[in-house]
Amino acid sequence: MAVLNNIRKHGIFLIIIIALALFSFVLSGVIGDGNTPTKGESTVATINGVDLLREDFMKKVEAVQRTMGPNSPTNQAMNIVWDRELRRVVLEEQYESLGLTAEKAQISNSLKITLATNPAFQNEIGEFSELKMQEYIASVKAAAETGNTQAYSAWLDYENSTVNTLLENNYFNLIKGGLITTLAEGKQEYHFQNDNIDIEFLQIPYTKIADEDVTVTDKEIETYIRANSKDYEVDPQVDIQYVSFLENPSEEDNNNTKADISKLITDFAATDDITEFVNINSEITYSDRWYLKNDLPVEIADDIMVQNLNEVYGPYKDNETYSIARVFETKQMADSAKAKHILVRFAGLSSASQDIVRTKENAKKLADSILRVVKKNTNKFDALAAEFSEDLSNKDKGGDLGYFTQGRMVKPFNDYIFDNKIGDIGVVETDFGFHVIEIDDQKNIQKAVKVALILKKIQASEKTINDVFSKATKFEIAAKDADFSALAREEGLSASPVNKIGELDANIPGVGENRSIVTWAFNEETNIGDIKRVNTNNGYVIAQLTRRNPKGLKSIAEASATVTPILRSEKKAKLIRESISSADINEVASSQNLSTKTANAITMANPTIAGAGTEPKVIGAAFGLKPGETTKLIDGVKGVFMVKVTAVNNATDLQDYSAFANQLNASFAPSINTNAFNALKNKADIEDNRASFY
C-alpha cells in the first residue's frame, strides 16, 4: 500500500525518471556498438582463467531460489551457486591435469545405487530396473524435442552431478591414499603421547609489571600488523550510520479505523447472511468453527462467553487491528474426546500409496459395509480395524486415536466427534479417505460459541505517508550540510551505526535485506560523508557513509585489541630479562622474590604446567634438555620462565606401532577433503565481480 501511494504521489517524478532512463539507454546504444557487452558486463567471476558467465550464473541462482522457496534471499542463493561453481572449476582443473575420468560402468552403478529407492525406476518386485531408467530418459528426451525441456534438463543436471561426485571421490581418495601414516610416524606419535618429564620451574608473571608502565604506540602496532600480514588481512569493508522514517499509522489513523469499523455494528447485528457479510467487510475470511473459552484471546474471552446472542462486541483493539465480534450460536461441547477409526483410502488421494487402486465409489461401499457390521456388533471394531484400516499408526491398536482436543483433527472428522454423542458410530469423508468412526468418550462438557469476527488493520493513511516522506526528505537535505548524528538528536531520532559491512552483504541490522545500501556504499563515486535515501518495506532509511576500508590490512584501531596485549607482553618480557643476570634458577628466584615450583609427568601431547597453564614453547624447550640441565629464560604465554629438568621418563618401546599409526590416520582422514580443497581455493587466481551484479 505504501509503495502504491508513493507512486501515486510522485507520478510526475516517475515519468521524468523513466524518460531519462530510456534516453540514457538509447544514447548508450548510439555511443557503443549496442550489441556486444564487455567482459566485465557479462562475467560474474573468473577462476583460474575460466569465466563464469552472467546469464548462466543467474539461471543457476534462480533455480536454487525456486528450490529454497519464494521468500528465500537472493544473496543466499547466489552464495550457494558461487560455492558450487568455485568447487567445480577448481576441481575440474585437477581432474584434467591428472587425466581422471568417470567410466560408463561407474556412472551406471552410481545411478543404480542412488535411484534404487525411487519407485519410478523399480520393477514389479521393487528392485531397480535399468529398463525403467532408459524408458524414463527416452520419454523426457522426447518431451524436450517438443519444447518441454525442463524434465530433460533436470535429468542431465542429475547425471552431471553424479559424474562430479564420482570424480570428486576418486580425486580425494587418491590424496588419502598418498597420506597413509607410516609405522615410523606411529612410533613418533606413541612417544609424543607417552614420554614425559619432571621439572622444577620458575615463572615470573607479566602481571608483575603494571600495564600502565608499558607503552605500546600506534607505530609499533602498525609494524607488527605488517610483519604478520596474513593474520590481519581483511576484505573491503564500509561503515554507515542511518536513521529510519517509518510509515507507521498515526493516532488519527487509529481513530479513523476505529470509526470505520464502528459504522458496521448495526448492519452486522442485523444481517442474516453472516458469512457473506464477514467476507465482504473483514480482512480475514469467515471461519466456521466452535470456540471454547480457552480458544479465545484472554483479553476478550470472559466478555465473549457472556455476550448475548447476536449482539456485537467491540470494537476492541488487538495489536495493529480493530475488531468487532458477534456470537450467533451456543451449545454445550466437550473440550476433548476419545475415538477410534477405520480408514479406507481410494486411488487419486495425495495421501494414498501407489498400490491402492480402488475407486472412490468402491471405498465408500467398503466403509458403509464395515459400518453396518460394527453397528450390529461393536466388539468387531478392533478386528476390522486390524484387517481393513489403512492408518498404519493405529490399525494394530483397534484404530484407537486416544484423547485429542477440539480442533486438532481435520474439520469433517472433528465435527463428527464433537457434534455427536458417546457411542455414536458413522462414516465421514475427509481428504484422507473414508473414516468409520466410533466415539468412545467426551470430557469437560462446557459452553461453546460460534463467533463471527470482522477485522480491520490499522494502516497509515495517505496523509501520514506524505508526512513521513516530507520529514525524510527534509532530513536528507539538511544532513548534507550538518553533523548527521547531531541532526538526528535534534529531530528526536537515533542514528544507528553499522560497521564492517562486506561487499557482498545483504542484511543491514535494523533495516533487513537491502542490497541497494551496500551497493551505494561500495560505489567508487560515493565519498565518505555522502548521504543516500533508500525506500524500505515500511518507509525510508537515510544513510551516511562513515568509513571505507579497501582490501588490505586491518587498521590500527581494529587490530589494537589483539595486537596491544601481544606487544605489551613482549615489552614486559624484555624488562624482566634485563633485570636478571644469573643463570641459576634458585638465584633468579631469590632475586625476584619468588619460589620455584615442581611439575611432574608432563608430555609434549599436553604441554600444560600445573599452576601456570598451557606453555608449549616452554615445554618444547625443556624436552630438549637432559636431567639436571636448566633452560635459559624463555618468553612464555603468561610470563618469563626458567625450567630445570629433574627427570626424563621415556616410554618403553613397543614391538608394533600400527595402533598409533591407525590413530593418526583416523584423526587426519575427516579433514583431508576440506583441507585439500581449501588449499586449492587459496592458491586459485580469482577475480570476483559478484558485487556488480547482486
Secondary structure, 3 states (H helix, E strand, C coil): CHHHHHHHHCHHHHHHHHHHHHHHHHHHHHHCCCCCCCHHHHEEEEECCEEEEHHHHHHHHHHHHHHHCCCCCHHHHHHHHHHHHHHHHHHHHHHHHHCCCCCHHHHHHHHHHHCCCCHHHECCCCCECHHHHHHHHHHHHHHHHCCCCHHHHHHHHHHHHHHHHHHHHHHHHHHHHCCCCCHHHHHHHHHHHHCEEEEEEEEEEHHHCCHHHCCCCHHHHHHHHHHCHHHHEECCEEEEEEEEEECCCCHHHHHHHHHHHHCCHHHHHHCCCHHHHHHHHCCCCCCCCEECHHHCCHHHHHHHHCCCCCCEEEEEEECCEEEEEEEEEEEEECCEEEEEEEEECCCCCCCCCCCCCCCHHHHHHHHHHHHHHHHHCHHHHHHHHHHHCCCCCCHHHCCEEEEEECCCCCHHHHHHHHHCCCCCEEEEEECCEEEEEEEEEEECCEEEEEEEEEEEECCCCHHHHHHHHHHHHHHHHHHCCCCHHHHHHHCCCCCEEEEEEECCCCEECCCEECHHHHHHHHCCCCCCCCEEEEEECCEEEEEEEEEEECCEECCHHHHHHHHHHHHHHHHHHHHHHHCCCCCCHHHHHHHCCCCCEEEEEECCCCCEECCCEECHHHHHHHCCCCCCCECCCEECCCEEEEEEEEEEECCCCCCCCHHHHHHHHHHHHHHHHHHHHHHHHHHCCEEECHHHCC
